[in-house]
């Protein structure tokens, strides 16, 4: 550590533009320490602004606010009373925020059977067999994270596949997108699902040619299966939240927009934050029964904001639950699932308007997206609401400019494109890909895009998401027909997805999203320059430091 003398500090501050949001809040211990300063320097520092794009140093007070940057401040550092953080050649950015993630699920993935990366049905079965070793005969196996994209078998797993490995054991394995699962025959029987079980509204039981359930259960039809799983204890929930938050800090995320939060978790999360077990900033969007929490802004802390509610229009593309205007190309008998009809959407929009609650509405298919636009427009709402369309994946090209005109925010996950585009041509045909994952078209139309990952559906890495946005290629550097490379983003636009646009989507642009005087000191530091390295090197970058409200909440070991 080096130090900056108090006398020089006073002179430097007199030259600094300190206009901006004020006053600074007390730090996370509640103490007023605004008189002391920390300086971050010794590496490239991107501000997220057009001018200046980079600075050489940032001054932060102990209330966690940015006091100024150099230039224009003096850099005549010497021994004194201000701590110096030497970046040692690393590259600092405004804090990266994951604008769509599920914190509880991220933690649960770390603490349970994680099937991410499973490469085939054969490998899936082998992993289940290994998991069963040493378990009692009646022990249930629950896991998540599989996705059949690229599997040599060319299909989803079935109950019969699981039965060959585990016999009569109850096994429940959730697909990565969370909108489908595969259950063993024992699980189907225990849940009362058979050949004569009807589909429920918003759900589907996949069946073979004889009408028997295959084991693949989609969206609302999953409820009887999940009812077999014991509800996690409060201690398990707390542990999962803390684990997820720590994992995210270690990846370089300074915050996340936390989707589909159970209403009764609001107080629990506030308590965890009070215990300093949640090192990242959290913006919560509650389940539909959490309107009162969001409306009353209840259980907020200096790093937890509660003002949104999450709704679901449809399911996922991979499991053919996304609601389409025209039938699926590879299953003409279905156009997907409507989880919320237009009249119900209108009622909830009016409720949110009355209670001043932000809505975050899941919509993947083009019809689901279109219904949001039609209802929003019919109600006469405008951009001031900053309501969000979560995913905005498949959009009728004619509806793209409407998103911008109506002021809706497109909350999108770049990694979805580089995964889904491996099977999207089969689901949609090539013509409908013109409006699929259309990042550049949306920006050209004037829409705001907030970038996220949808973890634990995806890995939840800021590096993967940034790479996907600028490369629009898979993690091996490959792209297929219909991937529309013209929809890839510039690095400046990609950075904005996870910084300034993420802040705007959470009504936090006055305090977060860029590095400038008056804003909160949330910083992400990587070991290389994401703005200049060859695109294939982006995935090789490593987090170095994560700073939230002026506090180093994670740092790479030496």
DALIN-V870908 format. One record per residue. N is the residue number from 1. SS is DSSP state (@ for helix, = for strand, . for the rest). PHI is phi in whole degrees, -180 to 180 (none if undefined). PSI is psi as a letter, one per 20 degrees, with the letter a starting at -180 (* if undefined). Layout:
n->N ss->SS phi->PHI psi->PSI
n->N ss->SS phi->PHI psi->PSI
//
This chain:
n->1 ss->. phi->none psi->p
n->2 ss->. phi->-108 psi->r
n->3 ss->= phi->-134 psi->q
n->4 ss->= phi->-116 psi->p
n->5 ss->. phi->-68 psi->q
n->6 ss->@ phi->-60 psi->h
n->7 ss->@ phi->-62 psi->g
n->8 ss->@ phi->-66 psi->h
n->9 ss->@ phi->-60 psi->g
n->10 ss->@ phi->-62 psi->g
n->11 ss->@ phi->-64 psi->g
n->12 ss->@ phi->-65 psi->g
n->13 ss->@ phi->-66 psi->h
n->14 ss->@ phi->-66 psi->h
n->15 ss->. phi->-93 psi->i
n->16 ss->. phi->-97 psi->p
n->17 ss->. phi->-77 psi->o
n->18 ss->. phi->-103 psi->j
n->19 ss->. phi->-69 psi->q
n->20 ss->. phi->137 psi->a
n->21 ss->. phi->-58 psi->p
n->22 ss->. phi->-155 psi->r
n->23 ss->. phi->-84 psi->r
n->24 ss->. phi->-74 psi->q
n->25 ss->. phi->-77 psi->r
n->26 ss->. phi->-64 psi->q
n->27 ss->. phi->-74 psi->a
n->28 ss->. phi->-69 psi->i
n->29 ss->. phi->-93 psi->i
n->30 ss->. phi->81 psi->j
n->31 ss->. phi->-97 psi->q
n->32 ss->. phi->-92 psi->o
n->33 ss->. phi->-120 psi->k
n->34 ss->. phi->-65 psi->i
n->35 ss->. phi->-79 psi->i
n->36 ss->. phi->-103 psi->q
n->37 ss->= phi->-128 psi->q
n->38 ss->= phi->-124 psi->p
n->39 ss->= phi->-115 psi->p
n->40 ss->= phi->-102 psi->p
n->41 ss->= phi->-158 psi->r
n->42 ss->= phi->93 psi->j
n->43 ss->= phi->-159 psi->r
n->44 ss->= phi->-77 psi->p
n->45 ss->= phi->-124 psi->o
n->46 ss->= phi->-88 psi->p
n->47 ss->. phi->-89 psi->h
n->48 ss->. phi->82 psi->j
n->49 ss->. phi->-101 psi->r
n->50 ss->. phi->-72 psi->h
n->51 ss->. phi->-152 psi->o
n->52 ss->. phi->-83 psi->q
n->53 ss->. phi->-73 psi->h
n->54 ss->= phi->-133 psi->q
n->55 ss->= phi->-135 psi->r
n->56 ss->= phi->-102 psi->i
n->57 ss->= phi->-159 psi->q
n->58 ss->= phi->-131 psi->p
n->59 ss->= phi->-101 psi->p
n->60 ss->= phi->-128 psi->p
n->61 ss->= phi->-86 psi->r
n->62 ss->. phi->-80 psi->j
n->63 ss->. phi->-86 psi->i
n->64 ss->. phi->87 psi->j
n->65 ss->= phi->-107 psi->q
n->66 ss->= phi->-78 psi->p
n->67 ss->= phi->-88 psi->h
n->68 ss->= phi->178 psi->r
n->69 ss->= phi->-131 psi->r
n->70 ss->= phi->-121 psi->p
n->71 ss->. phi->-69 psi->r
n->72 ss->. phi->-88 psi->i
n->73 ss->. phi->-67 psi->q
n->74 ss->. phi->-67 psi->q
n->75 ss->. phi->-118 psi->k
n->76 ss->. phi->-82 psi->m
n->77 ss->. phi->-68 psi->q
n->78 ss->. phi->-157 psi->a
n->79 ss->. phi->-62 psi->q
n->80 ss->. phi->172 psi->b
n->81 ss->. phi->-112 psi->j
n->82 ss->= phi->-117 psi->p
n->83 ss->= phi->-72 psi->p
n->84 ss->= phi->-111 psi->p
n->85 ss->= phi->-100 psi->o
n->86 ss->= phi->-86 psi->o
n->87 ss->. phi->-73 psi->i
n->88 ss->. phi->53 psi->l
n->89 ss->. phi->86 psi->i
n->90 ss->. phi->-74 psi->r
n->91 ss->= phi->-120 psi->p
n->92 ss->= phi->-107 psi->q
n->93 ss->= phi->-128 psi->r
n->94 ss->= phi->-55 psi->q
n->95 ss->. phi->-56 psi->p
n->96 ss->= phi->-76 psi->p
n->97 ss->= phi->-117 psi->p
n->98 ss->= phi->-84 psi->o
n->99 ss->= phi->-80 psi->i
n->100 ss->= phi->-157 psi->o
n->101 ss->= phi->-150 psi->r
n->102 ss->. phi->-126 psi->n
n->103 ss->@ phi->-61 psi->g
n->104 ss->@ phi->-61 psi->g
n->105 ss->@ phi->-65 psi->h
n->106 ss->@ phi->-62 psi->g
n->107 ss->@ phi->-67 psi->g
n->108 ss->@ phi->-64 psi->h
n->109 ss->@ phi->-61 psi->h
n->110 ss->@ phi->-68 psi->h
n->111 ss->@ phi->-106 psi->j
n->112 ss->. phi->-136 psi->a
n->113 ss->= phi->-70 psi->o
n->114 ss->= phi->-102 psi->o
n->115 ss->. phi->-100 psi->j
n->116 ss->. phi->-58 psi->p
n->117 ss->. phi->88 psi->i
n->118 ss->. phi->-60 psi->p
n->119 ss->. phi->-100 psi->i
n->120 ss->. phi->-169 psi->r
n->121 ss->@ phi->-64 psi->h
n->122 ss->@ phi->-59 psi->g
n->123 ss->@ phi->-70 psi->h
n->124 ss->@ phi->-60 psi->g
n->125 ss->@ phi->-62 psi->g
n->126 ss->@ phi->-64 psi->h
n->127 ss->@ phi->-68 psi->h
n->128 ss->@ phi->-68 psi->g
n->129 ss->@ phi->-60 psi->g
n->130 ss->@ phi->-66 psi->h
n->131 ss->@ phi->-63 psi->h
n->132 ss->@ phi->-74 psi->i
n->133 ss->. phi->-61 psi->p
n->134 ss->. phi->86 psi->i
n->135 ss->. phi->-85 psi->q
n->136 ss->. phi->-66 psi->q
n->137 ss->. phi->-61 psi->h
n->138 ss->. phi->-96 psi->i
n->139 ss->. phi->-70 psi->p
n->140 ss->. phi->-83 psi->q
n->141 ss->= phi->-115 psi->p
n->142 ss->= phi->-127 psi->p
n->143 ss->= phi->-149 psi->r
n->144 ss->= phi->-154 psi->r
n->145 ss->= phi->119 psi->i
n->146 ss->= phi->-73 psi->q
n->147 ss->. phi->-152 psi->p
n->148 ss->. phi->-81 psi->i
n->149 ss->. phi->-55 psi->p
n->150 ss->. phi->83 psi->i
n->151 ss->. phi->-68 psi->q
n->152 ss->. phi->-63 psi->h
n->153 ss->. phi->-73 psi->i
n->154 ss->. phi->67 psi->k
n->155 ss->. phi->-157 psi->r
n->156 ss->. phi->-80 psi->q
n->157 ss->. phi->-70 psi->r
n->158 ss->. phi->-128 psi->r
n->159 ss->@ phi->-59 psi->h
n->160 ss->@ phi->-61 psi->h
n->161 ss->@ phi->-61 psi->g
n->162 ss->@ phi->-69 psi->h
n->163 ss->@ phi->-60 psi->h
n->164 ss->@ phi->-64 psi->h
n->165 ss->@ phi->-97 psi->h
n->166 ss->@ phi->-125 psi->j
n->167 ss->. phi->61 psi->c
n->168 ss->. phi->-92 psi->j
n->169 ss->. phi->-77 psi->q
n->170 ss->. phi->-78 psi->p
n->171 ss->= phi->-129 psi->p
n->172 ss->= phi->-132 psi->o
n->173 ss->= phi->-125 psi->o
n->174 ss->= phi->-84 psi->p
n->175 ss->= phi->-65 psi->q
n->176 ss->. phi->-57 psi->h
n->177 ss->. phi->-77 psi->i
n->178 ss->. phi->77 psi->j
n->179 ss->. phi->-105 psi->j
n->180 ss->= phi->-156 psi->r
n->181 ss->= phi->-147 psi->r
n->182 ss->= phi->-116 psi->p
n->183 ss->= phi->-122 psi->q
n->184 ss->. phi->-70 psi->r
n->185 ss->@ phi->-61 psi->h
n->186 ss->@ phi->-64 psi->h
n->187 ss->@ phi->-69 psi->g
n->188 ss->@ phi->-60 psi->g
n->189 ss->@ phi->-65 psi->g
n->190 ss->@ phi->-64 psi->h
n->191 ss->. phi->-87 psi->i
n->192 ss->. phi->76 psi->k
n->193 ss->. phi->-101 psi->o
n->194 ss->. phi->-141 psi->a
n->195 ss->. phi->-65 psi->h
n->196 ss->. phi->-98 psi->j
n->197 ss->. phi->-78 psi->p
n->198 ss->. phi->-76 psi->q
n->199 ss->. phi->-68 psi->q
n->200 ss->. phi->-101 psi->q
n->201 ss->. phi->-56 psi->p
n->202 ss->. phi->80 psi->j
n->203 ss->= phi->-145 psi->r
n->204 ss->= phi->-149 psi->p
n->205 ss->= phi->-104 psi->o
n->206 ss->= phi->-70 psi->p
n->207 ss->= phi->-131 psi->q
n->208 ss->. phi->-86 psi->a
n->209 ss->. phi->-62 psi->h
n->210 ss->. phi->-93 psi->j
n->211 ss->. phi->88 psi->j
n->212 ss->. phi->-84 psi->q
n->213 ss->= phi->-63 psi->p
n->214 ss->= phi->-82 psi->i
n->215 ss->= phi->110 psi->i
n->216 ss->= phi->-88 psi->p
n->217 ss->= phi->-123 psi->p
n->218 ss->= phi->-121 psi->p
n->219 ss->= phi->49 psi->c
n->220 ss->@ phi->-60 psi->h
n->221 ss->@ phi->-72 psi->i
n->222 ss->@ phi->-76 psi->i
n->223 ss->@ phi->-53 psi->g
n->224 ss->@ phi->-62 psi->h
n->225 ss->@ phi->-71 psi->g
n->226 ss->@ phi->-66 psi->h
n->227 ss->. phi->-65 psi->i
n->228 ss->. phi->-76 psi->i
n->229 ss->. phi->-90 psi->p
n->230 ss->. phi->-61 psi->p
n->231 ss->. phi->-64 psi->p
n->232 ss->. phi->-62 psi->q
n->233 ss->. phi->-72 psi->r
n->234 ss->@ phi->-60 psi->h
n->235 ss->@ phi->-64 psi->h
n->236 ss->@ phi->-66 psi->h
n->237 ss->@ phi->-65 psi->g
n->238 ss->@ phi->-59 psi->g
n->239 ss->@ phi->-63 psi->h
n->240 ss->@ phi->-66 psi->g
n->241 ss->@ phi->-61 psi->g
n->242 ss->@ phi->-64 psi->g
n->243 ss->@ phi->-63 psi->g
n->244 ss->@ phi->-61 psi->g
n->245 ss->@ phi->-65 psi->g
n->246 ss->@ phi->-69 psi->h
n->247 ss->@ phi->-61 psi->g
n->248 ss->@ phi->-66 psi->g
n->249 ss->@ phi->-60 psi->h
n->250 ss->@ phi->-70 psi->i
n->251 ss->@ phi->-93 psi->i
n->252 ss->. phi->104 psi->i
n->253 ss->= phi->-76 psi->p
n->254 ss->= phi->-95 psi->i
n->255 ss->= phi->-164 psi->r
n->256 ss->= phi->-151 psi->q
n->257 ss->= phi->-96 psi->o
n->258 ss->= phi->-92 psi->o
n->259 ss->= phi->-95 psi->q
n->260 ss->= phi->57 psi->l
n->261 ss->= phi->-83 psi->p
n->262 ss->. phi->-61 psi->q
n->263 ss->@ phi->-55 psi->g
n->264 ss->@ phi->-78 psi->j
n->265 ss->@ phi->-92 psi->i
n->266 ss->@ phi->-62 psi->g
n->267 ss->@ phi->-67 psi->h
n->268 ss->@ phi->-63 psi->g
n->269 ss->@ phi->-67 psi->h
n->270 ss->@ phi->-61 psi->h
n->271 ss->@ phi->-67 psi->g
n->272 ss->@ phi->-61 psi->g
n->273 ss->@ phi->-66 psi->h
n->274 ss->@ phi->-61 psi->h
n->275 ss->. phi->-85 psi->j
n->276 ss->. phi->62 psi->k
n->277 ss->. phi->-104 psi->j
n->278 ss->. phi->-121 psi->n
n->279 ss->. phi->-76 psi->i
n->280 ss->. phi->-110 psi->r
n->281 ss->= phi->-80 psi->p
n->282 ss->= phi->-129 psi->p
n->283 ss->= phi->-117 psi->o
n->284 ss->= phi->-93 psi->p
n->285 ss->= phi->-119 psi->o
n->286 ss->= phi->-86 psi->r
n->287 ss->. phi->-59 psi->r
n->288 ss->@ phi->-57 psi->h
n->289 ss->@ phi->-80 psi->j
n->290 ss->@ phi->-102 psi->j
n->291 ss->@ phi->-55 psi->h
n->292 ss->@ phi->-67 psi->h
n->293 ss->@ phi->-66 psi->g
n->294 ss->@ phi->-68 psi->h
n->295 ss->@ phi->-68 psi->g
n->296 ss->@ phi->-86 psi->i
n->297 ss->. phi->51 psi->l
n->298 ss->. phi->-77 psi->q
n->299 ss->. phi->61 psi->k
n->300 ss->. phi->-84 psi->q
n->301 ss->. phi->-131 psi->a
n->302 ss->. phi->-68 psi->i
n->303 ss->. phi->-124 psi->j
n->304 ss->= phi->-122 psi->p
n->305 ss->= phi->-119 psi->p
n->306 ss->= phi->-124 psi->n
n->307 ss->= phi->-145 psi->j
n->308 ss->= phi->-129 psi->q
n->309 ss->= phi->-128 psi->p
n->310 ss->= phi->-100 psi->p
n->311 ss->= phi->-120 psi->r
n->312 ss->= phi->-126 psi->p
n->313 ss->. phi->-89 psi->h
n->314 ss->= phi->-154 psi->a
n->315 ss->. phi->-100 psi->b
n->316 ss->. phi->-112 psi->q
n->317 ss->. phi->-69 psi->g
n->318 ss->. phi->-61 psi->h
n->319 ss->. phi->-93 psi->j
n->320 ss->. phi->60 psi->k
n->321 ss->. phi->-99 psi->i
n->322 ss->. phi->-63 psi->p
n->323 ss->. phi->-87 psi->o
n->324 ss->. phi->-110 psi->q
n->325 ss->. phi->-68 psi->g
n->326 ss->. phi->-113 psi->q
n->327 ss->. phi->-60 psi->r
n->328 ss->= phi->-63 psi->p
n->329 ss->. phi->-64 psi->h
n->330 ss->. phi->-99 psi->j
n->331 ss->= phi->-150 psi->m
n->332 ss->. phi->-62 psi->i
n->333 ss->. phi->-83 psi->i
n->334 ss->. phi->-141 psi->q
n->335 ss->. phi->-117 psi->j
n->336 ss->. phi->102 psi->a
n->337 ss->. phi->-124 psi->p
n->338 ss->= phi->-95 psi->o
n->339 ss->. phi->-88 psi->i
n->340 ss->. phi->-147 psi->p
n->341 ss->. phi->-83 psi->r
n->342 ss->@ phi->-56 psi->h
n->343 ss->@ phi->-68 psi->h
n->344 ss->@ phi->-67 psi->h
n->345 ss->@ phi->-64 psi->g
n->346 ss->@ phi->-61 psi->g
n->347 ss->@ phi->-61 psi->g
n->348 ss->@ phi->-72 psi->h
n->349 ss->@ phi->-63 psi->g
n->350 ss->@ phi->-65 psi->h
n->351 ss->@ phi->-64 psi->g
n->352 ss->@ phi->-64 psi->h
n->353 ss->@ phi->-61 psi->g
n->354 ss->@ phi->-65 psi->h
n->355 ss->@ phi->-96 psi->j
n->356 ss->. phi->57 psi->l
n->357 ss->. phi->-109 psi->p
n->358 ss->= phi->-76 psi->p
n->359 ss->= phi->-103 psi->p
n->360 ss->= phi->-121 psi->o
n->361 ss->= phi->-112 psi->o
n->362 ss->= phi->-67 psi->p
n->363 ss->= phi->-150 psi->o
n->364 ss->. phi->-109 psi->g
n->365 ss->. phi->-76 psi->r
n->366 ss->@ phi->-66 psi->h
n->367 ss->@ phi->-72 psi->h
n->368 ss->@ phi->-61 psi->g
n->369 ss->@ phi->-65 psi->g
n->370 ss->@ phi->-64 psi->h
n->371 ss->@ phi->-64 psi->h
n->372 ss->@ phi->-63 psi->g
n->373 ss->@ phi->-61 psi->g
n->374 ss->@ phi->-62 psi->g
n->375 ss->@ phi->-69 psi->g
n->376 ss->@ phi->-60 psi->g
n->377 ss->@ phi->-66 psi->g
n->378 ss->@ phi->-62 psi->h
n->379 ss->. phi->-82 psi->i
n->380 ss->. phi->77 psi->k
n->381 ss->. phi->-81 psi->q
n->382 ss->. phi->-126 psi->a
n->383 ss->@ phi->-68 psi->i
n->384 ss->@ phi->-63 psi->h
n->385 ss->@ phi->-75 psi->h
n->386 ss->. phi->54 psi->l
n->387 ss->. phi->-72 psi->q
n->388 ss->= phi->-118 psi->q
n->389 ss->= phi->-105 psi->o
n->390 ss->= phi->-81 psi->o
n->391 ss->= phi->99 psi->g
n->392 ss->. phi->47 psi->l
n->393 ss->. phi->-79 psi->g
n->394 ss->= phi->-114 psi->o
n->395 ss->. phi->-127 psi->p
n->396 ss->. phi->-58 psi->p
n->397 ss->@ phi->-51 psi->h
n->398 ss->@ phi->-68 psi->i
n->399 ss->@ phi->-90 psi->i
n->400 ss->@ phi->-59 psi->g
n->401 ss->@ phi->-66 psi->h
n->402 ss->@ phi->-66 psi->h
n->403 ss->@ phi->-58 psi->g
n->404 ss->@ phi->-69 psi->g
n->405 ss->@ phi->-62 psi->h
n->406 ss->@ phi->-83 psi->i
n->407 ss->. phi->80 psi->j
n->408 ss->. phi->-76 psi->q
n->409 ss->= phi->-96 psi->p
n->410 ss->= phi->-88 psi->o
n->411 ss->= phi->-98 psi->o
n->412 ss->= phi->-126 psi->q
n->413 ss->. phi->-123 psi->o
n->414 ss->@ phi->-55 psi->h
n->415 ss->@ phi->-66 psi->h
n->416 ss->@ phi->-60 psi->g
n->417 ss->@ phi->-64 psi->g
n->418 ss->@ phi->-75 psi->i
n->419 ss->@ phi->-95 psi->g
n->420 ss->@ phi->-67 psi->h
n->421 ss->. phi->-67 psi->i
n->422 ss->. phi->-76 psi->h
n->423 ss->. phi->-120 psi->i
n->424 ss->@ phi->-59 psi->h
n->425 ss->@ phi->-59 psi->h
n->426 ss->@ phi->-68 psi->g
n->427 ss->@ phi->-69 psi->h
n->428 ss->@ phi->-111 psi->h
n->429 ss->. phi->79 psi->r
n->430 ss->. phi->-72 psi->h
n->431 ss->@ phi->-63 psi->g
n->432 ss->@ phi->-75 psi->i
n->433 ss->@ phi->-74 psi->i
n->434 ss->@ phi->-61 psi->h
n->435 ss->@ phi->-110 psi->k
n->436 ss->= phi->-97 psi->p
n->437 ss->. phi->52 psi->l
n->438 ss->. phi->-88 psi->m
n->439 ss->@ phi->-61 psi->g
n->440 ss->@ phi->-67 psi->h
n->441 ss->@ phi->-62 psi->h
n->442 ss->@ phi->-66 psi->g
n->443 ss->@ phi->-64 psi->g
n->444 ss->@ phi->-61 psi->h
n->445 ss->@ phi->-77 psi->i
n->446 ss->. phi->101 psi->j
n->447 ss->. phi->-79 psi->q
n->448 ss->. phi->-93 psi->p
n->449 ss->= phi->-116 psi->p
n->450 ss->= phi->-99 psi->p
n->451 ss->= phi->-97 psi->p
n->452 ss->. phi->-146 psi->a
n->453 ss->. phi->-125 psi->h
n->454 ss->. phi->66 psi->k
n->455 ss->. phi->-58 psi->q
n->456 ss->. phi->-88 psi->j
n->457 ss->. phi->-60 psi->g
n->458 ss->. phi->-110 psi->r
n->459 ss->. phi->-61 psi->g
n->460 ss->. phi->91 psi->l
n->461 ss->. phi->-111 psi->p
n->462 ss->@ phi->-63 psi->h
n->463 ss->@ phi->-71 psi->g
n->464 ss->@ phi->-63 psi->g
n->465 ss->@ phi->-65 psi->g
n->466 ss->@ phi->-64 psi->g
n->467 ss->@ phi->-60 psi->g
n->468 ss->@ phi->-60 psi->h
n->469 ss->@ phi->-67 psi->h
n->470 ss->@ phi->-94 psi->h
n->471 ss->@ phi->-97 psi->h
n->472 ss->. phi->52 psi->l
n->473 ss->. phi->-133 psi->r
n->474 ss->. phi->-74 psi->r
n->475 ss->. phi->-70 psi->i
n->476 ss->. phi->-96 psi->j
n->477 ss->. phi->83 psi->j
n->478 ss->. phi->-105 psi->q
n->479 ss->. phi->-140 psi->q
n->480 ss->. phi->-108 psi->a
n->481 ss->. phi->-62 psi->p
n->482 ss->. phi->86 psi->j
n->483 ss->. phi->-81 psi->i
n->484 ss->. phi->50 psi->m
n->485 ss->@ phi->-60 psi->h
n->486 ss->@ phi->-67 psi->i
n->487 ss->@ phi->-88 psi->i
n->488 ss->. phi->-66 psi->q
n->489 ss->. phi->-106 psi->q
n->490 ss->. phi->-67 psi->r
n->491 ss->@ phi->-68 psi->h
n->492 ss->@ phi->-65 psi->g
n->493 ss->@ phi->-69 psi->h
n->494 ss->@ phi->-65 psi->g
n->495 ss->@ phi->-61 psi->g
n->496 ss->@ phi->-62 psi->h
n->497 ss->@ phi->-52 psi->h
n->498 ss->@ phi->-103 psi->j
n->499 ss->. phi->-127 psi->e
n->500 ss->@ phi->-68 psi->h
n->501 ss->@ phi->-72 psi->h
n->502 ss->@ phi->-62 psi->g
n->503 ss->@ phi->-64 psi->g
n->504 ss->@ phi->-61 psi->g
n->505 ss->@ phi->-66 psi->i
n->506 ss->. phi->-114 psi->j
n->507 ss->. phi->59 psi->k
n->508 ss->. phi->-120 psi->j
n->509 ss->. phi->-67 psi->i
n->510 ss->. phi->-79 psi->i
n->511 ss->. phi->-124 psi->i
n->512 ss->. phi->-136 psi->r
n->513 ss->. phi->103 psi->h
n->514 ss->. phi->-142 psi->r
n->515 ss->. phi->-103 psi->o
n->516 ss->. phi->-158 psi->r
n->517 ss->. phi->-56 psi->p
n->518 ss->. phi->96 psi->i
n->519 ss->. phi->-89 psi->r
n->520 ss->= phi->-74 psi->q
n->521 ss->. phi->-84 psi->m
n->522 ss->. phi->-107 psi->o
n->523 ss->= phi->-131 psi->q
n->524 ss->= phi->-118 psi->p
n->525 ss->= phi->-122 psi->p
n->526 ss->= phi->-115 psi->r
n->527 ss->. phi->-84 psi->i
n->528 ss->. phi->-147 psi->r
n->529 ss->. phi->-87 psi->o
n->530 ss->. phi->-64 psi->i
n->531 ss->. phi->-86 psi->i
n->532 ss->. phi->-130 psi->h
n->533 ss->. phi->-68 psi->q
n->534 ss->. phi->-54 psi->q
n->535 ss->@ phi->-58 psi->h
n->536 ss->@ phi->-69 psi->i
n->537 ss->@ phi->-82 psi->i
n->538 ss->@ phi->-58 psi->g
n->539 ss->. phi->-72 psi->i
n->540 ss->. phi->-91 psi->i
n->541 ss->. phi->-65 psi->q
n->542 ss->. phi->-130 psi->q
n->543 ss->= phi->-65 psi->q
n->544 ss->= phi->-114 psi->h
n->545 ss->= phi->-158 psi->q
n->546 ss->= phi->-126 psi->p
n->547 ss->= phi->-120 psi->p
n->548 ss->= phi->-125 psi->o
n->549 ss->. phi->55 psi->l
n->550 ss->. phi->81 psi->i
n->551 ss->= phi->-108 psi->p
n->552 ss->= phi->-74 psi->o
n->553 ss->= phi->-93 psi->i
n->554 ss->= phi->-155 psi->q
n->555 ss->= phi->-147 psi->p
n->556 ss->. phi->-64 psi->q
n->557 ss->. phi->-71 psi->q
n->558 ss->. phi->-65 psi->*
//
